[in-house]
Amino acid sequence: MLIGVLALQGAFIEHQKMLGKCGIESVQVRKPEQLTDIAGLIIPGGESTTIGKLLNQFSLFEPLIDKAKNGMPIFGTCAGLIMLAKEIKNSNQPRLGLMDIVAERNAYGRQVDSFEADLEIECLGSQPLRAVFIRAPYIEEVNNGAEVLAVHNKKIVLARQGRFLAAAFHPELTEDTRLHDYFLNIVKSCC
């Protein structure tokens, strides 16, 4: 099983390292033809407006949406969450719009307001997951079957809608592979 990591901008190398810890081969995706052989895709954190512009510039927008609508699972973290959202509060920036969620950008403030927290995530077991929030968004609302998987201070920070998974934080910046393993199980169930 080969997993793609969108490598236009952001923390893609950290995701590849995490996939390696999970025993999974990964490839950096920068061109539409690189979508052909992958079973799933991770969209990393970074700057969502920049990622949107680069998706257009590299002619990846439509091929990526087509592949997702034809069954490819996608895991978006931080800016990746924003790219997956159907609606972004007070913004018309380019997005994939694959999950019926409403995202709030930079919802916790600036870089200096970054923090870590332990999250209770039932689908990952009883041990809390340490989560790193950096200029993080959150999910204001989920609709039409999108499922809330984790909440922090009454804000939705992890959600799933079928084969799409969105985290407001950076699971790739810890040693805990459980959330990546959870995504990989979604991918396996779609193969």
Secondary structure as GFF3:
##gff-version 3
##sequence-region A 1 191
A	DSSP	beta_strand	2	6	.	.	.	ID=ss1
A	DSSP	alpha_helix	12	21	.	.	.	ID=ss2
A	DSSP	beta_strand	25	29	.	.	.	ID=ss3
A	DSSP	three_ten_helix	32	35	.	.	.	ID=ss4
A	DSSP	beta_strand	40	43	.	.	.	ID=ss5
A	DSSP	alpha_helix	48	57	.	.	.	ID=ss6
A	DSSP	alpha_helix	61	69	.	.	.	ID=ss7
A	DSSP	beta_strand	74	77	.	.	.	ID=ss8
A	DSSP	alpha_helix	79	84	.	.	.	ID=ss9
A	DSSP	beta_strand	85	88	.	.	.	ID=ss10
A	DSSP	beta_strand	99	104	.	.	.	ID=ss11
A	DSSP	three_ten_helix	111	113	.	.	.	ID=ss12
A	DSSP	beta_strand	115	119	.	.	.	ID=ss13
A	DSSP	three_ten_helix	122	124	.	.	.	ID=ss14
A	DSSP	beta_strand	129	133	.	.	.	ID=ss15
A	DSSP	beta_strand	138	142	.	.	.	ID=ss16
A	DSSP	beta_strand	147	152	.	.	.	ID=ss17
A	DSSP	beta_strand	155	161	.	.	.	ID=ss18
A	DSSP	beta_strand	164	167	.	.	.	ID=ss19
A	DSSP	three_ten_helix	171	173	.	.	.	ID=ss20
A	DSSP	alpha_helix	178	190	.	.	.	ID=ss21
###
